[in-house]
Amino acid sequence: MFTKAYLENGIPVVTESFRNVRSVAIGVWVKVGSRYETRSENGISHFLEHMFFKGTKRYTAKDIAVEIDTMGGDLNAFTSRENTAFYVKMLDEYLERGINLLSEIFVHSTFPEDELEKEKKIIKEEIKMVEDTPDDYIHDLFTQTVWGREGLGQPVLGTRETIALFTRDEIMSHIRRYYGTKDLVIACAGNFDHEEVMKVLNERFGSLRQGSAARTGDVPDFRFSRKVFVKDLSEAHVCIGVPGLSQVSKDRYALFILNTILGGSVSSRLFQEVRENRGLAYSVYSFTAMYYDTGLWGVYAGVSRKRVREVCELIVKEMLALSKTLTEDELDKAKRHLKGNMILALESTNSRMNNIARQEMYYGKYISPDEIIRSVDRVRLTEVQGLADQLIVRDRFSATAFGPLEKDVLEGIF
């Protein structure tokens, strides 16, 4: 059962309780991520996420680790381009203990100076790890190609240069600006009593009173650009994409269906044509990236350097042909695949917690699994065809290639 309530200080709390599990997941979500950072502070949201775990007024960093391990639970956090989240998942019998630990790090962290310098080294290693994982790193490079080096185009982790300059004063300033009650959402899912949760949350998070700074900025321009980043790798990596939809677009379910048909499943057009029929790539898939006010719809492929142009041409050909070749049979199969994936993804308390938190932040309301299924079922072939025509236009492609390539490898494809 879904419930929405508010703490005494105004923080919205969304909960979904169900009795057939023994776990509870609860998270504090902050409506700020890397897109809201200036270039000089790029990476501070992610850096701060790490620092919350480095000691509080009551616990050392080791104490925090020991406490969550003795509960057999999971205490963690993540940063995205628009949000930062801190969460704990534990057995229902440890509910109050888990909330106490989550609130301890979120409300009472001390951000010691010696841990600050240590964490800079750790995050620099994390940046190196991403750069050494080309099928991940290509997505950062592609986002930079599409949106430039500011806002959405910035890497979530920041850069070695920005990380090195962070000070404790800057971290505390970031908290004062963006960690106010107006920018928080608390979400809880699993086996719990709603009244008990609200009581503990009011006790542990009720001291949060500071205001929050309004985020400003225009909708970023999608740059129709092609860039090649040369590096000595065993394989080349390519991303190709067009402008997508925002998270709140009424056409989002039609896009999900289009994405499923294009490259979102093993029976999709790209997987079958590029991998199964021609053997040109081990990994090829399409993806959506959706934000408050804009979005991206793209395709990734990892291929031999000698096959980059061939695969890129195939991807563009498949995308341009979508609207005119879609069939009712494909639509039906894509709907069934999409509904199955969506429902299966909601089978853990963690995923249910994530889902209701994101719904509150982006839509301000709860959308049940049944409503999602009905929305998918309502999509008609003409809507999907019309959206494909709207989004896929030959001169509106952007592309990024990364690997052992010539600088002109993408010329003449689009």
Secondary structure, DSSP 8 states (H G I E B T S, - for coil): -EEEEE-TTS-EEEEEE-SS-SEEEEEEEES--GGGS-GGGTTHHHHHHHHTTS-BSS--HHHHHHHHHHTT-EEEEEE-SS-EEEEEEEEGGGHHHHHHHHHHHHHHB---HHHHHHHHHHHHHHHHHHHT-HHHHHHHHHHHHHHTTSGGGS-TT--HHHHHH--HHHHHHHHHHH-SGGGEEEEEEES--HHHHHHHHHHHHTT------------------EEEEE---SSEEEEEEEE---TT-TTHHHHHHHHHHHHSSTTSHHIIIIIIIT--EEEEEEEEEE-SS-EEEEEEEEE-GGGHHHHHHHHHHHHHHHHHH--HHHHHHHHHHHHHHHHHTTSSHHHHHHHHHHHHHHTSS---HHHHHHHHHH--HHHHHHHHHHH--GGG-EEEEEES--TTTTTT--
